[in-house]
Amino acid sequence: MSNFVGRLENELKCPVCFATFKQNVISLPCQHKICEECVIALCDCIVFRRCPVCRLNFTPTELKRDHTLESIIRIINKEKLSLDSETYENEEVTFNADVSQCKGERLNYKGSGNTLNVEKSGEYTLLGKIRHLKYLQSIKEDEKTDDLLTEITYLASSTEIVEPFQVICALNSIAESMSSRKCEGVLNLADIALKLAGYVKNQSTRLQCLLHTASYMQFVANTMAKSSKREHFSGHGLDILKTIFVEIERMDNLESSESAKGLAWCLKFTGVCCNVMSMYDKSLKVNKDALKLLEAEFGSSICKNFRVYGMCQQNIGVAYKKSNMETEARSSFISATESYVAAKDWTSDSQKQESINRTLKCLKTVA
């Protein structure tokens, strides 16, 4: 019975983080299942939302809880509690500095007189270590977390990755949460994410990977700006964003409209980081460049259909306000509000209203 439960549980894993489903399983329109935490990350940080398994586009309004699967998981958990205690031995992953591929991790399962050896890929091991790092963070084990970050960095840079998108999402998530203490470490993770994105053959998926990394740089910049690590981001961090922009420019197989939107999003993320770092002149430049790029591709009226257009105007307003140019700031906030109302690519009405309310709040400060 224990073997059956173990095999069944092994099939019930999230395809993004590879963790066994615990609760709140989300079903996508394509019927693939993802854990709630990963769905939130996908909806919040990815410009082009696609299923990580089949790449089918989805919107947050199409997501549904899978109550049937959640009931099955609850039954499995109850069954596990009733089983006799089992012994698990975990043999740590072995590294060879001369080989650019991890040997993998072997889990020896011993119970009921049987032994089952399971070989796991280096990629699976990497994702498992990232999950363990998040656990160490939750219990404030800073020293162990720092050591594991070093190990993850090596493993990520030396392992042959089959599914780069999943690994990039995982690396970006720990970069955000550790940026206040290990600034250079998390920026190195972003460098690795860029390298992994280069291995993605599908151009649209590669664009998705690059923009995912660029979006997380906003959170890293915000955390570093509140500490003594500001100068680390203004150098290395902005170089990473510049590299992302160049990589998107080099994608010859993208449609010009998709490329233009991708470049605009990258500039928008860069503008946010510049505002956070008090680099207001640079923020004005990159956000205005984004507006010009969208207008050149779609025309001044059509480009307002995209929410990134209003977001760049919002960034410009913030930069003007911080530079004590209130007249210009007010004009930019009004334009951003109008663009938000006109935009047709919001993922939900609540997201649209939150953005409008945020801009109106800014507008009140310069009235």
C-alpha positions as a printed Julia matrix, in Angstrom:
367×3 Matrix{Float64}:
   0.0    0.0     0.0
   2.82   2.4     0.88
   4.45   1.8    -2.52
   1.18   2.58   -4.26
   0.7    5.81   -2.3
   4.28   6.82   -3.03
   3.9    6.2    -6.77
   0.58   8.04   -6.87
   1.98  11.0    -4.95
   4.95  11.13   -7.33
   2.53  11.75  -10.21
   0.82  14.64   -8.42
   3.49  17.27   -8.83
   3.34  20.85  -10.05
   5.05  21.08  -13.5
   6.59  24.46  -12.58
   8.19  23.93   -9.15
   8.04  20.09   -9.11
   6.68  20.15   -5.56
   3.97  17.65   -4.65
   0.55  19.29   -4.64
  -0.48  20.22   -1.11
  -3.69  22.2    -1.49
  -5.35  24.73   -3.8
  -4.61  23.02   -7.11
  -5.39  25.28  -10.07
  -6.64  23.95  -13.39
  -5.73  25.83  -16.58
  -8.04  25.96  -19.62
  -5.9   23.21  -21.19
  -6.61  21.05  -18.09
  -3.0   21.01  -16.92
  -2.68  21.51  -13.16
  -0.42  23.97  -11.32
  -0.05  24.79   -7.63
  -1.49  28.09   -6.46
   1.89  29.68   -5.65
   3.19  29.1    -9.16
  -0.01  30.38  -10.75
   0.29  33.6    -8.76
   3.9   33.99   -9.94
   2.87  33.39  -13.55
   0.0   35.87  -13.42
   1.94  38.58  -11.6
   5.24  38.53  -13.43
   4.83  37.18  -16.93
   3.7   39.47  -19.71
   2.66  36.65  -22.05
   0.85  34.07  -19.93
   1.13  30.51  -21.26
   0.77  27.05  -19.77
   4.3   25.86  -18.84
   3.48  22.39  -20.23
   1.73  22.98  -23.58
   2.25  26.79  -23.96
  -1.46  27.48  -24.46
  -2.31  31.11  -23.65
  -4.57  31.75  -20.66
  -5.99  34.63  -18.65
  -6.52  34.67  -14.85
 -10.29  34.71  -15.33
 -10.08  31.25  -16.94
  -8.41  29.62  -13.93
 -10.41  27.25  -11.72
  -9.78  25.28   -8.55
  -9.67  21.51   -9.1
 -11.69  20.36   -6.09
 -11.72  16.73   -7.21
  -7.93  16.51   -7.34
  -7.68  18.35   -4.02
  -9.95  15.72   -2.46
  -7.73  12.94   -3.81
  -4.67  14.68   -2.33
  -6.38  14.92    1.07
  -7.13  11.19    0.96
  -3.49  10.43    0.09
  -2.25  12.59    2.95
  -4.54  10.78    5.4
  -3.32   7.44    4.08
   0.29   8.48    4.53
  -0.36   9.37    8.16
  -1.77   5.9     8.79
   1.21   4.05    7.32
   4.05   2.73    9.41
   7.07   4.98    9.57
   9.45   4.55    6.67
  13.15   5.3     6.34
  14.46   7.56    3.64
  18.13   8.02    2.91
  19.11  10.92    0.73
  22.5   10.7    -0.94
  23.64  14.25   -1.74
  24.31  15.31   -5.27
  27.9   14.85   -6.45
  29.75  17.4    -8.56
  32.6   17.14  -11.01
  34.18  20.49  -11.78
  35.51  19.15  -15.09
  32.13  18.0   -16.35
  29.46  20.52  -17.31
  26.65  18.24  -16.23
  25.42  17.17  -12.83
  25.56  13.41  -12.16
  22.15  13.56  -10.54
  20.69  12.63   -7.2
  19.88   9.08   -6.09
  17.15   8.56   -3.52
  17.26   5.21   -1.73
  13.83   4.26   -0.45
  13.75   1.53    2.17
  10.52   0.18    3.56
   8.52  -3.03    3.83
  11.62  -5.06    3.02
  11.96  -3.51   -0.45
  14.54  -1.11   -1.86
  13.77   1.12   -4.83
  16.5    3.23   -6.44
  15.36   6.27   -8.39
  17.7    8.35  -10.51
  16.8   12.01  -10.73
  18.15  14.46  -13.25
  20.37  17.35  -12.24
  17.57  19.72  -13.22
  15.18  17.99  -10.81
  17.83  18.19   -8.09
  18.3   21.9    -8.73
  14.58  22.62   -8.35
  14.5   20.55   -5.17
  17.35  22.55   -3.68
  15.61  25.81   -4.57
  12.51  24.61   -2.7
  14.7   23.7     0.29
  16.3   27.17    0.18
  12.86  28.75    0.39
  12.12  26.59    3.43
  15.37  27.69    5.11
  14.41  31.29    4.42
  11.04  30.78    6.1
  12.72  29.59    9.32
  15.42  32.31    9.2
  18.39  29.95    8.73
  20.52  32.63    7.07
  23.89  30.86    7.22
  22.55  27.63    5.74
  20.63  29.64    3.16
  23.79  31.45    2.03
  25.69  28.17    1.68
  22.87  26.63   -0.32
  22.68  29.69   -2.59
  26.34  29.12   -3.52
  25.58  25.48   -4.31
  22.51  26.38   -6.36
  24.49  28.96   -8.33
  27.1   26.35   -9.26
  24.51  23.71  -10.07
  22.44  26.1   -12.21
  25.49  27.15  -14.21
  26.83  23.62  -14.75
  23.71  21.47  -15.23
  22.21  20.6   -18.59
  18.72  22.08  -18.37
  15.89  20.47  -20.32
  13.12  22.92  -19.33
  14.79  26.35  -18.93
  11.51  28.19  -18.33
  10.8   26.32  -15.09
  14.33  26.83  -13.79
  14.34  30.54  -14.74
  11.1   31.09  -12.8
  12.58  29.34   -9.76
  15.89  31.24   -9.91
  14.1   34.57  -10.24
  11.9   33.83   -7.23
  14.86  33.28   -4.89
  16.69  36.27   -6.39
  13.83  38.49   -5.25
  13.67  37.11   -1.73
  17.44  37.16   -1.07
  18.33  40.46   -2.71
  18.6   42.41    0.56
  21.53  40.32    1.87
  23.21  38.58   -1.06
  23.1   41.26   -3.73
  25.91  39.97   -5.92
  24.69  36.4    -5.49
  21.2   37.16   -6.77
  22.51  39.25   -9.66
  24.66  36.27  -10.62
  21.46  34.19  -10.65
  19.96  36.69  -13.09
  23.04  36.27  -15.3
  22.48  32.51  -15.25
  18.79  32.98  -16.1
  19.83  35.01  -19.16
  22.23  32.27  -20.2
  19.5   29.63  -19.87
  17.11  31.77  -21.91
  19.62  31.63  -24.74
  19.1   27.85  -24.94
  15.36  28.19  -25.57
  14.75  27.58  -29.26
  11.19  28.86  -29.5
  11.44  32.64  -29.92
   8.18  33.5   -28.14
   9.12  31.31  -25.17
  12.57  32.87  -25.06
  10.98  36.31  -25.0
   8.8   35.15  -22.12
  11.88  33.95  -20.19
  13.73  37.23  -20.74
  10.78  39.38  -19.68
  10.21  37.2   -16.62
  13.77  37.94  -15.52
  13.4   41.64  -16.33
  10.19  41.88  -14.29
  11.84  40.33  -11.24
  14.64  42.86  -11.44
  12.09  45.44  -10.28
  11.67  43.59   -6.98
  15.42  43.12   -6.58
  16.01  46.84   -7.2
  13.33  47.82   -4.69
  14.88  45.62   -1.99
  18.45  46.76   -2.64
  17.41  50.43   -2.68
  16.21  50.1     0.92
  19.61  48.81    2.06
  23.23  49.76    1.58
  23.38  47.71   -1.66
  22.09  50.43   -3.99
  25.34  50.85   -5.91
  25.48  47.13   -6.72
  22.23  47.29   -8.66
  22.88  50.58  -10.44
  25.86  48.91  -12.09
  25.42  45.17  -12.49
  21.6   45.21  -12.34
  21.12  47.78  -15.1
  23.68  45.95  -17.23
  21.48  42.85  -16.99
  18.43  44.81  -18.15
  20.45  46.27  -21.02
  21.51  42.77  -22.05
  17.87  41.63  -22.03
  16.95  44.52  -24.32
  19.75  43.64  -26.75
  18.75  39.95  -26.74
  15.16  40.85  -27.64
  16.4   43.11  -30.45
  18.37  40.19  -31.9
  15.33  37.89  -32.22
  14.86  37.85  -35.98
  11.96  35.38  -36.03
   9.63  37.41  -33.84
   6.84  39.36  -35.47
   7.6   43.08  -35.38
   4.56  43.76  -33.19
   5.61  41.14  -30.63
   9.17  42.46  -30.66
   8.0   46.04  -30.16
   5.85  45.11  -27.19
   8.65  43.01  -25.71
  11.15  45.86  -26.02
   8.64  48.29  -24.51
   8.06  46.02  -21.53
  11.81  45.72  -21.0
  12.17  49.51  -21.07
   9.23  49.85  -18.69
  10.91  47.47  -16.18
  14.16  49.39  -16.59
  12.32  52.67  -15.96
  10.86  51.35  -12.7
  14.32  50.29  -11.55
  15.75  53.72  -12.42
  13.03  55.47  -10.43
  13.7   53.2    -7.46
  17.4   54.0    -7.7
  16.69  57.76   -7.94
  18.06  57.84  -11.5
  15.23  60.04  -12.77
  16.88  61.42  -15.92
  17.59  57.9   -17.13
  14.05  56.82  -16.25
  12.62  59.64  -18.35
  14.79  58.63  -21.3
  14.01  54.89  -21.31
  10.28  55.36  -20.76
  10.04  58.0   -23.51
  11.96  55.64  -25.79
   9.36  52.96  -25.03
   6.51  55.32  -25.98
   8.22  56.27  -29.25
   8.85  52.61  -30.07
   5.19  51.68  -29.56
   3.95  54.72  -31.5
   6.25  53.92  -34.41
   4.98  50.33  -34.58
   1.26  50.77  -33.91
   0.47  54.48  -34.28
  -0.34  56.95  -31.51
  -3.96  55.8   -31.15
  -3.61  52.01  -31.42
  -0.68  51.82  -28.97
  -3.03  52.94  -26.18
  -4.66  49.51  -26.44
  -1.66  48.1   -24.57
  -1.36  48.67  -20.83
   2.42  48.96  -21.04
   1.9   52.31  -22.81
   0.11  53.74  -19.77
   2.64  52.16  -17.4
   5.48  53.99  -19.12
   3.53  57.25  -18.84
   3.06  56.48  -15.15
   6.83  55.96  -14.76
   7.46  59.29  -16.49
   5.06  61.01  -14.1
   6.88  59.55  -11.09
  10.26  60.68  -12.46
   8.94  64.21  -13.07
   7.4   64.36   -9.58
  10.63  63.23   -7.92
  12.44  65.9    -9.97
  10.03  68.57   -8.63
   8.52  69.13  -12.09
   4.9   68.97  -10.94
   3.27  70.42  -14.05
   4.89  67.78  -16.26
   4.11  65.09  -13.68
   0.44  66.03  -13.6
   0.21  65.88  -17.4
   1.87  62.44  -17.44
  -0.43  61.03  -14.75
  -3.5   62.27  -16.64
  -2.21  60.66  -19.85
  -1.51  57.41  -17.97
  -5.05  57.33  -16.59
  -6.53  57.85  -20.06
  -4.31  55.1   -21.48
  -5.28  52.69  -18.7
  -8.96  53.27  -19.47
  -8.36  52.65  -23.19
  -6.1   49.59  -22.78
  -7.65  46.29  -23.88
  -5.06  43.77  -22.66
  -5.77  43.82  -18.93
  -5.88  40.35  -17.42
  -8.76  41.31  -15.13
 -11.01  44.26  -14.31
  -9.53  44.41  -10.81
  -6.0   44.78  -12.21
  -7.19  47.62  -14.42
  -8.96  49.39  -11.57
  -6.0   49.02   -9.21
  -3.7   50.64  -11.78
  -6.14  53.5   -12.37
  -6.57  54.08   -8.63
  -2.8   54.09   -8.14
  -2.38  56.75  -10.82
  -5.22  58.87   -9.45
  -3.56  58.73   -6.04
  -0.33  60.01   -7.6
  -2.28  62.72   -9.4
  -3.63  64.03   -6.1
  -0.08  64.61   -4.85
   0.64  67.1    -7.67
  -2.79  68.75   -7.89
